[in-house]
Amino acid sequence: RPFLAVQNSVGPVPDPSARRSQTAGKPAWSSSTHGTVRLDCGALGLQAEAGDGRVAYWVTAANIAGANSRRLDDLAQYRTDDAPIPAFLPDELRLIRAEVAARNNDLATARTLINQVRTQCNVTTEPAPCLPAKPDAQLSTQAAVLAEILLQRRYELYLQGLRFDDLRRFQATRKYNFLPLPQSECDRNPSAPC
């Protein structure tokens, strides 16, 4: 009885069958624009190498003005209730193996794995960068190889919830040591540690 009283005071419980219907959309991704999810992806596209196919895999350019004149794009993946959400992406395993090799100073193996990720093309079921291989001269040190692995993880594993842990593990510069603040807070609050 106490549970029902609390439940009724909060509001009606949504019908579970409506949540699973094809038209209901994912509750976590719902929005006021008929299921279209808009993301601040400007940095993803603007900082990617020219021609990186992973940007188009993850987002569709909408160029809608958002808060503080930031560009909003449409999410290209996970748009319907029945869209598959992978437990892992195949190139994630290559990048993990490359990181292990790099941390053990096996730079040749790490470079090979990085270039396998970069040069993958003609795949529609996972992100495919279709970029040229990096020459050995650009990946000649352990630091350069680890920096490239971190960069590849950013684009390969976009929206997978791994970026903050990657930045912490690679001891890369990050704005926060705990939960990140929204960009709108950084733009509006000069006291924010952004």
Backbone as ProteinMPNN parsed JSONL, in Angstrom:
{"seq_chain_A": "RPFLAVQNSVGPVPDPSARRSQTAGKPAWSSSTHGTVRLDCGALGLQAEAGDGRVAYWVTAANIAGANSRRLDDLAQYRTDDAPIPAFLPDELRLIRAEVAARNNDLATARTLINQVRTQCNVTTEPAPCLPAKPDAQLSTQAAVLAEILLQRRYELYLQGLRFDDLRRFQATRKYNFLPLPQSECDRNPSAPC", "coords_chain_A": {"N_chain_A": [[0.805, -1.209, 0.0], [1.908, 1.39, 0.807], [3.734, 1.793, -1.312], [2.042, 2.021, -3.549], [0.725, 4.364, -2.871], [2.782, 6.268, -3.012], [3.501, 5.922, -5.656], [1.142, 6.706, -7.007], [1.07, 9.353, -6.246], [3.163, 10.461, -7.622], [2.523, 10.235, -10.308], [0.88, 8.869, -13.219], [1.784, 5.555, -14.179], [3.647, 4.752, -17.026], [2.327, 2.905, -19.761], [3.666, -0.252, -20.223], [3.645, -1.576, -22.699], [3.462, 0.481, -24.521], [5.968, 1.619, -24.361], [7.538, -0.246, -25.633], [6.705, -0.216, -28.212], [7.039, 0.328, -31.783], [6.811, 2.972, -32.493], [7.06, 4.5, -30.27], [9.609, 5.264, -29.437], [12.864, 5.437, -27.872], [12.915, 5.794, -24.41], [15.079, 7.105, -23.13], [16.117, 8.614, -25.161], [14.184, 10.297, -26.046], [12.589, 13.22, -27.414], [11.348, 16.547, -27.955], [10.882, 16.87, -30.604], [9.452, 15.056, -32.273], [10.8, 12.563, -31.896], [13.306, 13.0, -32.999], [16.659, 13.232, -32.309], [18.785, 15.675, -31.207], [22.101, 16.632, -31.175], [24.969, 18.253, -29.768], [27.308, 18.227, -31.814], [29.296, 19.523, -33.047], [32.085, 19.738, -32.49], [32.882, 17.127, -32.945], [32.634, 16.7, -35.76], [34.077, 18.922, -36.744], [36.659, 18.613, -35.764], [37.538, 16.261, -36.776], [39.495, 14.248, -39.043], [39.688, 15.174, -42.464], [37.268, 13.676, -44.475], [36.756, 11.509, -42.808], [34.847, 8.774, -42.332], [33.472, 7.989, -40.083], [32.221, 10.093, -38.779], [29.924, 10.652, -40.297], [28.686, 8.23, -39.902], [27.914, 8.291, -37.212], [26.513, 10.747, -36.821], [24.123, 12.898, -38.453], [24.405, 15.662, -40.411], [22.701, 18.491, -39.45], [22.819, 21.106, -38.857], [21.504, 22.917, -37.11], [20.774, 25.737, -35.207], [21.799, 25.863, -31.921], [21.862, 26.328, -28.32], [23.77, 29.167, -27.382], [24.662, 29.616, -29.975], [25.688, 27.25, -30.973], [26.197, 24.518, -33.147], [23.766, 22.058, -33.845], [23.308, 18.621, -34.455], [21.717, 15.776, -36.018], [21.209, 12.615, -34.524], [22.522, 9.712, -35.923], [22.53, 7.041, -35.389], [20.895, 4.51, -33.388], [18.199, 5.332, -33.46], [15.657, 4.225, -33.408], [13.307, 2.108, -31.642], [13.96, -0.57, -32.082], [16.563, -0.547, -32.935], [19.789, -1.93, -33.106], [22.007, -2.094, -30.339], [25.294, -2.295, -29.909], [27.277, -4.574, -27.949], [29.965, -4.377, -28.041], [32.278, -2.877, -30.321], [33.887, -4.082, -33.24], [36.365, -2.818, -33.974], [37.057, -1.686, -31.6], [38.252, -3.721, -30.166], [40.611, -4.064, -31.63], [41.818, -1.616, -31.067], [42.157, -1.825, -28.321], [43.995, -3.938, -28.232], [46.067, -2.649, -29.6], [46.682, -0.633, -27.784], [47.652, -2.137, -25.605], [49.902, -3.289, -26.829], [51.365, -0.947, -27.413], [51.846, 0.08, -24.847], [53.561, -1.845, -23.968], [55.78, -1.331, -25.419], [55.808, -2.392, -28.008], [55.77, -1.128, -30.69], [55.537, -1.508, -33.44], [53.547, -3.489, -33.813], [51.416, -2.124, -32.636], [51.171, 0.092, -34.393], [50.409, -1.254, -36.75], [47.891, -2.289, -36.006], [46.499, 0.09, -35.456], [46.472, 1.236, -38.002], [44.943, -0.68, -39.332], [42.457, -0.119, -38.259], [42.127, 2.551, -39.125], [42.097, 2.337, -41.964], [39.91, 0.879, -42.721], [37.147, 0.288, -44.821], [34.003, 0.531, -46.652], [32.04, -0.696, -44.98], [28.974, -1.097, -43.394], [27.802, -1.738, -41.015], [29.182, -0.918, -38.838], [31.28, 1.756, -37.539], [33.267, 3.159, -40.109], [36.241, 4.462, -40.957], [37.793, 4.883, -43.331], [40.254, 6.082, -43.965], [43.589, 7.145, -44.914], [46.502, 5.111, -44.217], [48.602, 5.78, -41.404], [51.884, 6.974, -41.675], [54.894, 5.313, -40.561], [56.734, 7.125, -39.558], [55.207, 9.134, -38.408], [54.217, 7.898, -36.22], [56.266, 7.232, -34.396], [57.082, 7.209, -31.753], [56.318, 6.056, -28.413], [54.573, 7.789, -27.073], [53.388, 9.188, -29.223], [52.041, 7.104, -30.507], [50.234, 6.283, -28.51], [48.75, 8.635, -28.279], [47.524, 8.679, -30.795], [45.973, 6.365, -30.625], [44.166, 7.128, -28.621], [42.875, 9.22, -29.99], [41.699, 7.77, -32.113], [39.96, 6.141, -30.669], [38.174, 8.047, -29.793], [36.623, 8.701, -32.065], [35.859, 6.227, -33.06], [34.427, 5.061, -30.984], [32.363, 6.763, -30.326], [29.713, 8.094, -28.413], [29.512, 5.811, -26.852], [29.976, 5.86, -24.197], [32.543, 5.781, -23.11], [34.501, 7.696, -23.211], [35.262, 9.485, -21.089], [36.5, 7.761, -19.244], [38.553, 6.856, -20.895], [40.063, 9.227, -21.254], [40.918, 9.619, -18.649], [42.408, 7.253, -18.174], [44.448, 7.476, -20.091], [45.683, 9.63, -19.112], [45.155, 12.109, -20.172], [44.621, 15.569, -21.012], [41.878, 16.931, -19.452], [38.788, 18.546, -18.778], [37.584, 18.162, -16.327], [37.88, 16.342, -13.257], [36.022, 14.67, -12.326], [32.656, 14.315, -12.867], [31.805, 15.625, -16.03], [31.024, 19.049, -16.871], [28.231, 20.612, -18.493], [28.631, 22.135, -21.738], [27.223, 24.504, -22.045], [27.17, 25.499, -19.45], [29.864, 26.035, -19.074], [30.195, 28.067, -20.965], [28.589, 30.102, -19.983], [29.305, 30.561, -17.329], [31.9, 32.017, -15.888], [33.331, 31.145, -13.693], [33.333, 28.445, -13.697], [35.2, 25.409, -13.798], [36.328, 24.978, -16.554]], "CA_chain_A": [[0.0, 0.0, 0.0], [2.701, 2.621, 0.758], [4.299, 1.949, -2.649], [0.995, 2.523, -4.433], [0.442, 5.753, -2.528], [3.868, 7.07, -3.575], [3.406, 5.821, -7.108], [0.028, 7.518, -7.469], [1.344, 10.763, -6.014], [4.126, 10.903, -8.629], [1.828, 10.336, -11.586], [0.553, 7.568, -13.775], [2.874, 4.731, -14.686], [3.44, 4.555, -18.453], [1.964, 1.568, -20.208], [4.885, -0.895, -20.714], [3.546, -1.928, -24.111], [3.721, 1.688, -25.315], [7.409, 1.815, -24.394], [8.163, -1.197, -26.535], [6.178, -0.119, -29.571], [7.973, 0.858, -32.769], [6.664, 4.419, -32.661], [7.21, 5.204, -28.998], [10.959, 5.796, -29.287], [13.549, 5.059, -26.647], [12.667, 6.828, -23.401], [16.276, 7.885, -22.846], [16.456, 9.464, -26.292], [13.008, 11.017, -26.532], [12.716, 14.674, -27.455], [10.1, 17.207, -28.32], [10.805, 17.038, -32.051], [8.967, 13.818, -32.876], [11.777, 11.486, -31.846], [14.604, 13.368, -33.552], [17.601, 13.587, -31.254], [19.751, 16.661, -31.663], [23.284, 16.634, -30.332], [26.01, 19.229, -30.036], [28.359, 17.399, -32.407], [30.173, 20.375, -33.833], [33.486, 19.385, -32.291], [33.141, 15.819, -33.556], [32.848, 16.875, -37.183], [35.061, 19.945, -37.056], [37.997, 18.196, -35.378], [37.869, 15.001, -37.44], [40.267, 14.352, -40.282], [38.84, 15.319, -43.651], [36.854, 12.413, -45.076], [36.554, 10.441, -41.832], [33.499, 8.26, -42.498], [32.81, 7.729, -38.805], [31.358, 11.227, -38.419], [28.627, 10.427, -40.957], [28.078, 7.037, -39.307], [27.328, 8.621, -35.915], [25.595, 11.888, -36.856], [23.7, 13.459, -39.727], [24.498, 17.112, -40.288], [21.434, 19.209, -39.505], [23.196, 22.514, -38.764], [20.453, 23.67, -36.424], [21.371, 26.587, -34.184], [21.46, 25.5, -30.557], [22.2, 27.337, -27.323], [25.051, 29.841, -27.581], [24.994, 29.523, -31.405], [26.394, 26.004, -31.276], [25.508, 23.724, -34.156], [23.204, 20.79, -33.414], [23.158, 17.64, -35.513], [20.839, 14.649, -35.714], [21.842, 11.336, -34.237], [22.306, 8.8, -37.05], [22.404, 5.685, -34.851], [20.025, 4.303, -32.215], [17.047, 6.219, -33.629], [14.384, 3.533, -33.237], [13.25, 1.16, -30.536], [14.567, -1.855, -32.415], [17.928, -0.371, -33.426], [20.714, -2.689, -32.278], [23.043, -1.399, -29.583], [26.319, -3.333, -29.769], [27.994, -4.729, -26.685], [31.284, -3.855, -28.369], [32.51, -2.694, -31.747], [35.088, -4.861, -33.572], [37.605, -2.043, -33.945], [37.422, -1.436, -30.198], [39.199, -4.779, -29.785], [41.904, -3.732, -32.244], [42.407, -0.497, -30.342], [42.614, -2.344, -27.02], [45.234, -4.674, -28.511], [47.084, -1.653, -29.95], [47.103, 0.032, -26.544], [48.491, -3.084, -24.856], [51.187, -3.372, -27.529], [52.084, 0.317, -27.242], [52.318, 0.195, -23.452], [54.657, -2.803, -23.835], [56.781, -0.869, -26.375], [55.752, -3.095, -29.291], [55.171, -0.069, -31.5], [55.223, -2.008, -34.784], [52.223, -4.128, -33.725], [50.436, -1.065, -32.365], [50.965, 0.843, -35.642], [49.654, -2.108, -37.671], [46.498, -2.335, -35.548], [45.925, 1.425, -35.659], [46.221, 1.416, -39.439], [43.808, -1.53, -39.693], [41.26, 0.637, -37.886], [42.032, 3.753, -39.966], [41.907, 2.076, -43.392], [38.699, 0.082, -42.964], [36.17, 0.949, -45.701], [32.898, -0.268, -47.202], [31.323, -1.424, -43.941], [27.827, -0.283, -42.983], [27.311, -2.176, -39.713], [30.027, -0.33, -37.808], [31.96, 2.94, -38.064], [34.367, 2.88, -41.03], [36.873, 5.748, -41.245], [38.238, 4.961, -44.723], [41.34, 7.055, -43.98], [44.87, 6.542, -45.272], [47.337, 4.633, -43.107], [49.581, 6.738, -40.883], [53.253, 6.487, -41.883], [55.629, 4.966, -39.337], [57.424, 8.316, -39.05], [54.282, 9.908, -37.571], [53.935, 7.095, -35.027], [57.585, 6.677, -34.089], [57.317, 7.128, -30.309], [55.21, 5.502, -27.63], [53.627, 8.879, -26.807], [52.64, 9.463, -30.452], [51.144, 5.968, -30.749], [49.146, 6.357, -27.524], [47.898, 9.777, -28.643], [46.722, 8.263, -31.953], [44.975, 5.407, -30.131], [43.132, 7.92, -27.946], [42.119, 9.912, -31.035], [40.874, 6.792, -32.826], [38.885, 5.724, -29.754], [37.177, 9.122, -29.744], [35.727, 8.631, -33.221], [35.344, 4.861, -33.224], [33.542, 4.696, -29.876], [31.536, 7.92, -30.009], [28.424, 7.808, -27.758], [29.513, 4.512, -26.181], [30.142, 6.085, -22.763], [33.889, 5.399, -22.703], [35.449, 8.793, -23.407], [35.795, 10.022, -19.831], [37.45, 6.771, -18.72], [39.725, 6.879, -21.773], [40.866, 10.405, -20.917], [41.541, 9.386, -17.343], [43.394, 6.183, -18.311], [45.569, 7.978, -20.882], [46.141, 10.821, -18.406], [45.04, 13.216, -21.12], [44.029, 16.784, -20.473], [40.42, 16.944, -19.417], [38.306, 19.715, -18.05], [37.114, 17.816, -14.99], [38.369, 15.077, -12.725], [34.871, 13.863, -11.976], [31.675, 14.405, -13.938], [31.981, 16.841, -16.828], [29.963, 20.041, -16.882], [27.75, 20.902, -19.841], [29.293, 23.261, -22.401], [26.465, 25.735, -21.786], [27.623, 26.009, -18.152], [31.196, 26.601, -19.3], [30.057, 29.308, -21.723], [27.86, 31.134, -19.206], [29.826, 30.729, -15.975], [33.364, 32.143, -15.944], [33.94, 30.485, -12.534], [33.336, 26.989, -13.907], [36.551, 24.933, -14.137], [36.251, 24.369, -17.898]], "C_chain_A": [[0.846, 1.271, 0.0], [3.302, 2.857, -0.626], [3.266, 2.525, -3.605], [0.688, 3.982, -4.148], [1.508, 6.67, -3.12], [3.766, 7.084, -5.091], [2.286, 6.713, -7.649], [0.259, 9.005, -7.246], [2.313, 11.313, -7.055], [3.446, 11.096, -9.967], [1.578, 8.947, -12.136], [1.791, 6.854, -14.302], [2.631, 4.526, -16.179], [3.117, 3.094, -18.761], [3.216, 0.905, -20.789], [4.804, -1.244, -22.195], [3.791, -0.713, -24.997], [5.217, 1.946, -25.42], [8.083, 0.906, -25.405], [7.649, -1.098, -27.961], [7.205, 0.521, -30.49], [7.907, 2.376, -32.863], [6.931, 5.188, -31.38], [8.577, 5.846, -28.852], [11.564, 5.36, -27.969], [13.344, 6.152, -25.612], [13.888, 7.701, -23.147], [16.599, 8.877, -23.954], [15.275, 10.304, -26.769], [13.265, 12.527, -26.529], [11.398, 15.262, -27.928], [9.934, 17.343, -29.827], [10.492, 15.715, -32.733], [10.038, 12.746, -32.957], [13.12, 11.823, -32.452], [15.496, 13.83, -32.417], [18.628, 14.538, -31.838], [20.895, 16.71, -30.657], [24.213, 17.763, -30.732], [27.228, 18.446, -30.525], [29.349, 18.223, -33.2], [31.628, 19.991, -33.71], [33.824, 18.052, -32.942], [33.46, 15.986, -35.032], [33.956, 17.848, -37.52], [36.477, 19.515, -36.743], [38.42, 16.881, -36.025], [38.745, 15.269, -38.66], [39.3, 14.452, -41.452], [38.541, 13.942, -44.235], [36.649, 11.27, -44.107], [35.092, 10.0, -41.872], [32.762, 8.01, -41.2], [31.905, 8.869, -38.377], [29.975, 11.022, -39.023], [27.928, 9.184, -40.415], [27.323, 7.409, -38.032], [26.284, 9.729, -35.993], [25.269, 12.283, -38.293], [23.687, 14.974, -39.57], [23.124, 17.747, -40.453], [21.673, 20.712, -39.457], [22.084, 23.384, -38.194], [21.125, 24.485, -35.318], [20.874, 26.164, -32.811], [21.794, 26.646, -29.618], [23.587, 27.899, -27.615], [25.565, 29.693, -29.005], [25.812, 28.292, -31.748], [25.547, 25.175, -32.221], [25.013, 22.415, -33.564], [23.033, 19.893, -34.633], [22.208, 16.544, -35.061], [21.669, 13.405, -35.449], [21.518, 10.376, -35.381], [22.123, 7.351, -36.584], [21.417, 5.68, -33.686], [18.757, 5.158, -32.277], [15.703, 5.546, -33.414], [14.478, 2.558, -32.08], [13.979, -0.141, -30.837], [15.97, -1.723, -32.995], [18.894, -1.13, -32.522], [21.728, -1.78, -31.586], [24.121, -2.435, -29.297], [26.926, -3.37, -28.373], [29.427, -4.234, -26.846], [31.335, -3.661, -29.881], [33.82, -3.408, -32.097], [36.385, -4.062, -33.521], [37.999, -1.63, -32.535], [38.441, -2.474, -29.748], [40.573, -4.53, -30.385], [42.592, -2.611, -31.473], [42.863, -0.906, -28.951], [43.929, -3.083, -27.207], [46.368, -3.706, -28.855], [47.595, -0.938, -28.696], [48.001, -0.868, -25.715], [49.87, -3.173, -25.501], [52.002, -2.097, -27.306], [52.633, 0.46, -25.828], [53.437, -0.8, -23.148], [55.775, -2.516, -24.829], [56.882, -1.719, -27.637], [55.047, -2.165, -30.272], [54.805, -0.546, -32.9], [53.842, -2.664, -34.804], [51.14, -3.079, -33.511], [50.138, -0.268, -33.626], [50.131, 0.042, -36.629], [48.179, -2.131, -37.293], [45.796, -0.99, -35.734], [45.568, 1.614, -37.131], [45.131, 0.482, -39.95], [42.491, -0.828, -39.371], [41.066, 1.798, -38.862], [41.633, 3.452, -41.403], [40.658, 1.262, -43.709], [37.691, 0.897, -43.762], [35.034, -0.012, -46.03], [32.226, -1.176, -46.188], [30.168, -0.543, -43.496], [27.334, -0.633, -41.587], [28.146, -1.655, -38.553], [30.706, 0.903, -38.396], [33.145, 2.541, -38.948], [35.021, 4.193, -41.444], [37.282, 5.937, -42.702], [39.3, 6.061, -44.884], [42.623, 6.376, -44.441], [45.629, 6.086, -44.023], [48.299, 5.74, -42.681], [50.975, 6.169, -41.145], [53.954, 6.235, -40.544], [56.306, 6.191, -38.727], [56.519, 9.155, -38.151], [53.94, 9.183, -36.274], [55.229, 6.438, -34.548], [57.871, 6.544, -32.598], [56.093, 6.539, -29.611], [54.158, 6.573, -27.371], [52.777, 9.171, -28.046], [51.645, 8.351, -30.747], [49.967, 6.015, -29.782], [48.203, 7.52, -27.825], [46.999, 9.414, -29.831], [45.647, 7.26, -31.534], [43.833, 6.148, -29.454], [42.26, 8.66, -28.962], [41.197, 8.943, -31.776], [39.718, 6.304, -31.951], [37.793, 6.794, -29.681], [36.157, 8.977, -30.874], [35.121, 7.251, -33.403], [34.262, 4.548, -32.198], [32.679, 5.867, -29.416], [30.188, 7.452, -29.455], [28.375, 6.453, -27.053], [29.743, 4.645, -24.674], [31.53, 5.766, -22.242], [34.874, 6.562, -22.684], [36.062, 9.294, -22.107], [36.814, 9.064, -19.224], [38.702, 6.7, -19.579], [40.639, 8.05, -21.423], [41.592, 10.218, -19.594], [42.657, 8.344, -17.457], [44.642, 6.655, -19.07], [46.215, 9.203, -20.234], [46.183, 12.023, -19.343], [44.401, 14.414, -20.432], [42.512, 16.671, -20.551], [39.987, 18.113, -18.545], [37.987, 19.404, -16.604], [37.727, 16.496, -14.559], [37.235, 14.16, -12.32], [33.877, 13.941, -13.115], [31.86, 15.695, -14.721], [30.772, 17.769, -16.724], [29.493, 20.252, -18.311], [28.459, 22.127, -20.427], [28.558, 24.563, -22.139], [26.863, 26.347, -20.441], [28.998, 26.649, -18.29], [31.111, 27.953, -19.985], [29.478, 30.437, -20.881], [28.488, 31.458, -17.869], [31.343, 30.812, -16.021], [34.069, 31.47, -14.76], [33.999, 28.969, -12.704], [34.73, 26.543, -14.329], [36.573, 24.227, -15.485], [37.572, 24.451, -18.618]], "O_chain_A": [[0.527, 2.184, -0.762], [3.375, 4.001, -1.074], [3.578, 3.422, -4.389], [0.42, 4.755, -5.067], [1.187, 7.725, -3.668], [3.926, 8.125, -5.728], [2.476, 7.402, -8.651], [-0.29, 9.833, -7.973], [2.29, 12.51, -7.344], [3.768, 12.038, -10.691], [2.03, 7.957, -11.561], [2.723, 7.482, -14.805], [1.522, 4.163, -16.571], [3.592, 2.18, -18.088], [3.787, 1.425, -21.747], [5.825, -1.205, -22.882], [4.281, -0.86, -26.116], [5.692, 2.434, -26.445], [9.111, 1.273, -25.975], [8.115, -1.829, -28.835], [8.135, 1.18, -30.026], [8.881, 3.002, -33.282], [7.02, 6.415, -31.407], [8.696, 6.883, -28.2], [10.847, 4.959, -27.053], [13.576, 7.325, -25.905], [13.753, 8.911, -22.966], [17.281, 9.874, -23.714], [15.371, 10.961, -27.806], [14.06, 13.033, -25.738], [10.458, 14.539, -28.258], [8.927, 17.886, -30.282], [11.189, 15.306, -33.662], [10.171, 12.084, -33.987], [14.017, 10.981, -32.421], [15.126, 14.72, -31.651], [19.264, 14.236, -32.848], [20.68, 16.816, -29.449], [24.241, 18.18, -31.89], [28.079, 18.051, -29.728], [30.157, 17.674, -33.949], [32.339, 19.923, -34.713], [34.936, 17.868, -33.437], [34.467, 15.459, -35.506], [34.701, 17.634, -38.476], [37.416, 19.991, -37.381], [39.553, 16.438, -35.836], [38.737, 16.361, -39.228], [38.214, 13.872, -41.419], [39.45, 13.142, -44.461], [36.389, 10.148, -44.542], [34.201, 10.759, -41.492], [31.543, 7.834, -41.21], [30.916, 8.639, -37.681], [28.966, 11.196, -38.34], [26.701, 9.097, -40.465], [26.225, 6.908, -37.792], [25.269, 9.662, -35.301], [26.042, 12.03, -39.217], [23.019, 15.501, -38.68], [22.463, 17.56, -41.475], [20.859, 21.499, -39.94], [21.769, 24.447, -38.729], [21.957, 23.96, -34.579], [19.668, 26.113, -32.568], [21.984, 27.784, -30.047], [24.476, 27.167, -28.051], [26.776, 29.648, -29.223], [26.557, 28.301, -32.728], [24.322, 25.138, -32.103], [25.756, 21.733, -32.858], [22.658, 20.356, -35.71], [21.929, 16.401, -33.87], [22.702, 13.182, -36.081], [20.356, 10.245, -35.764], [21.606, 6.525, -37.337], [21.143, 6.717, -33.082], [18.295, 5.654, -31.249], [14.697, 6.235, -33.253], [15.563, 2.225, -31.603], [14.555, -0.75, -29.935], [16.515, -2.704, -33.5], [18.829, -0.994, -31.3], [22.236, -0.826, -32.176], [23.89, -3.362, -28.52], [27.069, -2.344, -27.708], [30.028, -3.731, -25.897], [30.524, -4.222, -30.619], [34.773, -3.343, -31.32], [37.406, -4.58, -33.069], [39.15, -1.263, -32.296], [39.386, -2.149, -29.03], [41.59, -4.757, -29.728], [43.803, -2.651, -31.253], [43.86, -0.383, -28.453], [44.871, -2.888, -26.438], [47.508, -3.922, -28.444], [48.79, -0.672, -28.565], [49.009, -0.409, -25.176], [50.887, -3.137, -24.809], [53.201, -2.167, -27.039], [53.763, 0.911, -25.641], [54.179, -0.623, -22.182], [56.631, -3.371, -25.059], [57.938, -1.759, -28.27], [53.891, -2.379, -30.638], [53.853, -0.036, -33.49], [53.054, -2.418, -35.717], [50.077, -3.138, -34.129], [48.976, 0.024, -33.908], [49.242, 0.593, -37.279], [47.312, -2.007, -38.159], [44.63, -0.943, -36.125], [44.484, 2.097, -37.457], [44.451, 0.82, -40.919], [41.525, -0.933, -40.127], [39.963, 2.005, -39.368], [40.901, 4.235, -42.009], [40.388, 0.989, -44.879], [37.409, 2.049, -43.432], [35.097, -1.204, -45.728], [31.878, -2.312, -46.51], [30.365, 0.646, -43.245], [26.523, 0.103, -41.024], [27.832, -1.934, -37.396], [30.712, 1.083, -39.614], [33.937, 1.678, -38.571], [34.43, 4.963, -42.201], [37.135, 7.03, -43.25], [39.245, 6.861, -45.818], [42.732, 5.152, -44.365], [45.424, 6.605, -42.926], [48.752, 6.534, -43.505], [51.22, 4.996, -40.864], [53.642, 6.865, -39.534], [56.437, 6.282, -37.507], [57.002, 9.817, -37.233], [53.429, 9.794, -35.335], [55.273, 5.229, -34.322], [58.805, 5.842, -32.211], [54.988, 6.531, -30.154], [52.963, 6.288, -27.445], [51.569, 9.379, -27.928], [50.528, 8.619, -31.188], [48.823, 5.809, -30.189], [46.992, 7.399, -27.645], [45.833, 9.806, -29.862], [44.526, 7.309, -32.041], [42.664, 5.836, -29.682], [41.04, 8.717, -28.807], [40.038, 9.267, -32.036], [38.616, 6.081, -32.451], [36.616, 6.469, -29.523], [34.956, 9.118, -30.647], [33.983, 7.128, -33.856], [33.294, 3.853, -32.504], [32.308, 5.947, -28.245], [29.594, 6.512, -29.982], [27.292, 5.994, -26.691], [29.709, 3.648, -23.953], [31.691, 5.506, -21.05], [35.987, 6.41, -22.179], [37.273, 9.505, -22.041], [37.865, 9.491, -18.747], [39.8, 6.506, -19.056], [41.853, 7.879, -21.31], [42.748, 10.617, -19.446], [43.736, 8.533, -16.896], [45.761, 6.273, -18.726], [47.187, 9.746, -20.759], [47.108, 12.834, -19.311], [43.732, 14.283, -19.407], [41.951, 16.353, -21.599], [40.735, 18.591, -17.692], [38.101, 20.275, -15.742], [38.05, 15.643, -15.386], [37.463, 12.992, -12.002], [34.244, 13.65, -14.253], [32.054, 16.754, -14.125], [29.644, 17.321, -16.516], [30.274, 20.087, -19.248], [28.838, 23.043, -19.696], [29.185, 25.616, -22.022], [26.893, 27.57, -20.301], [29.264, 27.69, -17.69], [31.849, 28.878, -19.644], [29.846, 31.598, -21.056], [28.235, 32.53, -17.318], [32.012, 29.79, -16.175], [35.279, 31.246, -14.815], [34.658, 28.287, -11.919], [35.378, 27.218, -15.13], [36.808, 23.021, -15.556], [37.685, 23.991, -19.754]]}, "name": "protein", "num_of_chains": 1, "seq": "RPFLAVQNSVGPVPDPSARRSQTAGKPAWSSSTHGTVRLDCGALGLQAEAGDGRVAYWVTAANIAGANSRRLDDLAQYRTDDAPIPAFLPDELRLIRAEVAARNNDLATARTLINQVRTQCNVTTEPAPCLPAKPDAQLSTQAAVLAEILLQRRYELYLQGLRFDDLRRFQATRKYNFLPLPQSECDRNPSAPC"}
